[in-house]
Amino acid sequence: MLSGAASPDSASISPFFASGKQVHYWVIVPSTDRSGMVRGYLVEQRKLWPAANLEQQINALTGREFSVYFTGVNGGRWSGVAGTPMQPRFESRTLPDSFQVTTIDGEPIIGVKGRIRGTPWIAIFTATEASVNEPSTMFLRRMVGIGAMLLVVGIVGARMVGRCVTRPLQSLTAAARAISRGHFDRREAVSSNDEIGELAHAFYQMAGRLGRSYQQLQLRIHESDALAGTLRQRNTDLELAQRVATDARVASDHARAESQRASLAKSRGSITISATSHGGRVRMHVTDSGIGIPREQHEQVFLPFVQVDSGPARRMHGTGLGLAISRRLVEAMGGTLTVASEVGIGSTFTIDLESVHVQPRVTATAVGL
């Protein structure tokens, strides 16, 4: 249906079609991006406007009755020089450039045809055989001149159509490439009031909104960078405060461990204290040579006010709170306190704690809060 475009910015022109009492055609122009890839098409319907007095001028020039028609290369709709639709008078697709045929109404005619460059159209110039036979030599010479003139007119017309369509699109393409590089205020003069002018107006409005959005985005990025700097400073302050709090906890845990060791060491007999470290944990063992604890009372000794020897003649004194307090202190530090004991041999109490890496002490005045 369309003639092939020679390049991505050239126009394609359709064969004729009738709309009412006028012959029309389509002009289609591809729209490309910066890489040259076609992204869409601009389509415009136009009327055929040849010179209304073209036939009279040709007849005055030749002194004979001539007729001029336009049709498609592959046939289709015919048009007279005034741009009005008409019925085909003969089959034009198989005819040579110079021909002699009989019309559908039985009239013998002689004519020439030639393609209009850049379009899917041909121009047909005909005259009756009777009007041509008398001055045949002169007629043929004039026919050649007229054919050349028609071809020139067609070429010039096609070029003018192409320039009218492609020049504004080239301007819009240049503006689009500038905007893609960040020049949102770039504008190209498009003075036409047709569809291309409306397209340019809408495109520049979109570019203006895009430019304003880009400025707002830059402002938000600047504000985000400033906020990120503030948050980094606050994070530094919090980390410093956390180190101070960790120091305080380590000092407190050390005091608690000493208290537990002293509580466990109150038993009668010899006491052996040892410690081991493995897998990020520390185990402290307190072993005595006391009276021992029956197996069924291993867990009861950690209850408040419970003693192994609770009879009236007991040899050990106390309130029964030492082991209960020790276990709670160890559990508060995330550890465990267990016992292994045999009656008459002695007991071994084991404290299992997580190993803590102690940071250098930082004074509270260094925290910028």
Helices and strands as residue ranges (DSSP letters): E 12-13, E 17-19, E 22-32, E 38-47, H 54-62, E 66-72, E 78-80, E 85-86, E 98-102, E 108-115, E 121-128, H 129-133, H 136-180, H 195-264, E 271-278, E 281-288, G 295-297, G 300-302, H 322-332, E 336-342, E 346-354, G 364-366
